[in-house]
Amino acid sequence: TAREVAQGLDIPYSKAYESLSRLMKLGWVLRAEGRPHKFFPVNIREIWQEAKKEIEAKMSDVEERVIPVIEKLATTPSPLFKILLLGEEDVFRFFNKMVDARGKNLSLAIAHRELLTMQSIQRISGVWGARARLLVTKEVLDTSELKRFSREVKVRVIKEMFGSGVIGDGIMLVIRNGGRLNALWSDHAYFVDLGKVYFEYLWEQSKEIEQ
């Protein structure tokens, strides 16, 4: 029972019950009906087999979605392309240029509040509308006017991101360096594809914002 576990480990009863409940959710222990509840460990081989299946499923997902793109990048000759290192002034110029461009889709992952001014949000909404997907950190969401436009642009929130990114016909990756924003921009097709794969991964991990 939870009480016996608590006494055996010299921990509070509430802590023992909480830990056993967590192990139940993981499928590592079972609980018998009746009072008091009795808990039984699952066979260690069964636990290992389930963990193995989960790891294999995740590895298969990476193999199917990421490896083909990397293989193309490594083995396929590509046409002329550009890679640019941008200072802070150029970061905003290229950001606005990508937002103003006319294309099929626009994906933005924003972790830097200064990129999402009221003007830039209006431009994203006006130029792209529902064709734009905007992923932001909770901090950016709480300090911007973005919620007002969430019905016009697809917006989701994620706890944190390493940096910001914009993906359209090209890709721009933004980081903060010494208090200033710097970015790497490229129109290389496979860099764009890699960015799209990673954006999809983050999008799946994110949540819809509360209206």
PyMOL commands that set and color helices and strands:
alter all, ss='L'
color gray80, all
select helices_A, chain A and resi 2-9+13-26+44-65+67-75+88-100+113-115+118-127+129-131+138-142+146-149+189-205
alter helices_A, ss='H'
color red, helices_A
select strands_A, chain A and resi 29-32+38-41+83-86+106-110+132-137+154-158+164-167+171-177+180-186+207-208
alter strands_A, ss='S'
color yellow, strands_A
deselect
rebuild
show_as cartoon
